[in-house]
Amino acid sequence: MNESAANASYFTFMFGDVSYAIEVTSVKEVLPYEKITPVPRAKEYMKGVMNIRGTVISVIDFRTLFGLPVKEPTKATSIIVAEVEQEDASELSFGFIADDVSGVGPLEMEPAGSGSKTPFVKMLGRTESGMVLILDMDKIFQFIEEDTEPKTK
């Protein structure tokens, strides 16, 4: 594990009873859940788009992307607006739906066992309340980008 991961702050959120986290530097803002405009013929995990102060962003349902059961939004449901750096060094913003937001803080890093090795999980962390799956936003975005590119014959 590198030293920057050990000293980083993480933004934690929930899908069901499981805690997930991303580096806090990836989070642009957190919004209350609101209506999302669906886009015809989009992938199932691409819930649609929303307008945030004049900027249109895509909204992704990580529950669907991760193969988790669909859940209706509640008062605790939020849209987390995140940014990833693209190959040309520009920033791309998108939103994703979380069941609940837990907070920001450091995590105690745990060695990732073979059972936790999935394409989207970078590391495991621990808080007083249990394990946290730390997501690799670059790999998630790379998967979405490749999955939504038009296939050439």
FENTAUR-V829259 format. One record per residue. N is the residue number from 1. RES is the residue in three letters. SS is DSSP state (alpha for helix, beta for strand, coil for the rest). PSI is psi in whole degrees, 0 to 359 (* if undefined). D_CENTER is the distance of its C-alpha to the mean C-alpha in Angstrom with 1 decimal. Layout:
{{N & RES & SS & PSI & D_CENTER} {N & RES & SS & PSI & D_CENTER}}
This chain:
{{1 & MET & coil & 139 & 21.2} {2 & ASN & coil & 159 & 21.6} {3 & GLU & alpha & 327 & 22.7} {4 & SER & alpha & 326 & 20.0} {5 & ALA & alpha & 322 & 17.4} {6 & ALA & alpha & 331 & 19.9} {7 & ASN & alpha & 358 & 20.4} {8 & ALA & coil & 155 & 16.9} {9 & SER & beta & 146 & 15.5} {10 & TYR & beta & 145 & 12.1} {11 & PHE & beta & 118 & 10.2} {12 & THR & beta & 147 & 10.0} {13 & PHE & beta & 171 & 9.1} {14 & MET & beta & 146 & 10.4} {15 & PHE & beta & 108 & 10.5} {16 & GLY & coil & 231 & 14.3} {17 & ASP & coil & 7 & 15.9} {18 & VAL & beta & 134 & 13.3} {19 & SER & beta & 138 & 11.6} {20 & TYR & beta & 161 & 8.4} {21 & ALA & beta & 154 & 7.9} {22 & ILE & beta & 160 & 7.0} {23 & GLU & beta & 136 & 10.2} {24 & VAL & alpha & 333 & 11.4} {25 & THR & alpha & 344 & 12.7} {26 & SER & alpha & 345 & 9.4} {27 & VAL & beta & 124 & 9.3} {28 & LYS & beta & 316 & 11.9} {29 & GLU & beta & 166 & 12.5} {30 & VAL & beta & 129 & 11.9} {31 & LEU & beta & 149 & 13.9} {32 & PRO & beta & 150 & 15.5} {33 & TYR & coil & 136 & 14.9} {34 & GLU & coil & 171 & 17.3} {35 & LYS & coil & 136 & 18.7} {36 & ILE & coil & 134 & 16.8} {37 & THR & beta & 116 & 19.3} {38 & PRO & coil & 151 & 19.0} {39 & VAL & coil & 123 & 19.8} {40 & PRO & coil & 141 & 22.5} {41 & ARG & coil & 21 & 22.1} {42 & ALA & coil & 162 & 18.4} {43 & LYS & coil & 153 & 16.5} {44 & GLU & coil & 324 & 15.9} {45 & TYR & coil & 347 & 12.0} {46 & MET & beta & 97 & 12.6} {47 & LYS & beta & 335 & 13.6} {48 & GLY & beta & 208 & 15.3} {49 & VAL & beta & 159 & 15.7} {50 & MET & beta & 155 & 16.5} {51 & ASN & beta & 120 & 18.7} {52 & ILE & beta & 104 & 17.9} {53 & ARG & coil & 47 & 21.2} {54 & GLY & coil & 357 & 22.4} {55 & THR & beta & 126 & 19.3} {56 & VAL & beta & 127 & 17.8} {57 & ILE & beta & 152 & 14.1} {58 & SER & beta & 147 & 12.5} {59 & VAL & beta & 127 & 10.3} {60 & ILE & beta & 139 & 8.3} {61 & ASP & coil & 100 & 8.6} {62 & PHE & alpha & 332 & 6.4} {63 & ARG & alpha & 311 & 9.6} {64 & THR & alpha & 316 & 11.7} {65 & LEU & alpha & 321 & 10.0} {66 & PHE & coil & 358 & 10.3} {67 & GLY & coil & 23 & 13.8} {68 & LEU & coil & 158 & 13.6} {69 & PRO & coil & 145 & 16.2} {70 & VAL & coil & 144 & 15.7} {71 & LYS & coil & 136 & 16.1} {72 & GLU & coil & 144 & 17.8} {73 & PRO & coil & 147 & 16.4} {74 & THR & coil & 183 & 18.2} {75 & LYS & coil & 334 & 19.1} {76 & ALA & coil & 346 & 16.4} {77 & THR & coil & 136 & 13.6} {78 & SER & beta & 162 & 11.6} {79 & ILE & beta & 119 & 9.8} {80 & ILE & beta & 122 & 7.6} {81 & VAL & beta & 120 & 8.8} {82 & ALA & beta & 162 & 7.5} {83 & GLU & beta & 140 & 9.9} {84 & VAL & beta & 147 & 10.6} {85 & GLU & beta & 130 & 14.2} {86 & GLN & coil & 173 & 16.0} {87 & GLU & coil & 327 & 19.1} {88 & ASP & coil & 12 & 21.4} {89 & ALA & coil & 3 & 19.8} {90 & SER & coil & 158 & 18.7} {91 & GLU & beta & 138 & 15.4} {92 & LEU & beta & 126 & 13.3} {93 & SER & beta & 142 & 11.5} {94 & PHE & beta & 162 & 9.3} {95 & GLY & beta & 152 & 8.0} {96 & PHE & beta & 151 & 5.8} {97 & ILE & beta & 132 & 7.9} {98 & ALA & beta & 143 & 8.1} {99 & ASP & coil & 323 & 11.6} {100 & ASP & beta & 154 & 12.4} {101 & VAL & beta & 132 & 11.7} {102 & SER & beta & 315 & 13.6} {103 & GLY & beta & 193 & 14.3} {104 & VAL & beta & 138 & 14.5} {105 & GLY & beta & 177 & 16.7} {106 & PRO & beta & 157 & 17.6} {107 & LEU & coil & 144 & 17.1} {108 & GLU & beta & 121 & 19.9} {109 & MET & beta & 143 & 18.9} {110 & GLU & beta & 146 & 20.1} {111 & PRO & coil & 135 & 21.2} {112 & ALA & coil & 116 & 19.0} {113 & GLY & coil & 171 & 21.4} {114 & SER & alpha & 332 & 21.7} {115 & GLY & alpha & 340 & 20.2} {116 & SER & alpha & 359 & 16.8} {117 & LYS & coil & 101 & 16.8} {118 & THR & coil & 163 & 14.4} {119 & PRO & coil & 335 & 13.1} {120 & PHE & coil & 351 & 9.4} {121 & VAL & beta & 121 & 10.6} {122 & LYS & beta & 316 & 12.2} {123 & MET & beta & 173 & 14.1} {124 & LEU & beta & 142 & 15.1} {125 & GLY & beta & 170 & 15.8} {126 & ARG & beta & 140 & 18.1} {127 & THR & beta & 179 & 18.9} {128 & GLU & coil & 330 & 22.1} {129 & SER & coil & 357 & 20.5} {130 & GLY & beta & 194 & 19.2} {131 & MET & beta & 151 & 16.8} {132 & VAL & beta & 130 & 13.2} {133 & LEU & beta & 119 & 11.0} {134 & ILE & beta & 118 & 9.6} {135 & LEU & beta & 149 & 6.9} {136 & ASP & coil & 94 & 8.4} {137 & MET & alpha & 326 & 6.4} {138 & ASP & alpha & 317 & 10.0} {139 & LYS & alpha & 323 & 10.6} {140 & ILE & alpha & 312 & 7.8} {141 & PHE & alpha & 319 & 9.2} {142 & GLN & alpha & 317 & 12.6} {143 & PHE & alpha & 313 & 12.5} {144 & ILE & alpha & 316 & 11.8} {145 & GLU & alpha & 313 & 14.4} {146 & GLU & alpha & 323 & 16.9} {147 & ASP & alpha & 333 & 16.4} {148 & THR & alpha & 356 & 17.1} {149 & GLU & coil & 142 & 19.9} {150 & PRO & coil & 135 & 23.4} {151 & LYS & coil & 131 & 25.2} {152 & THR & coil & 145 & 28.5} {153 & LYS & coil & * & 31.6}}
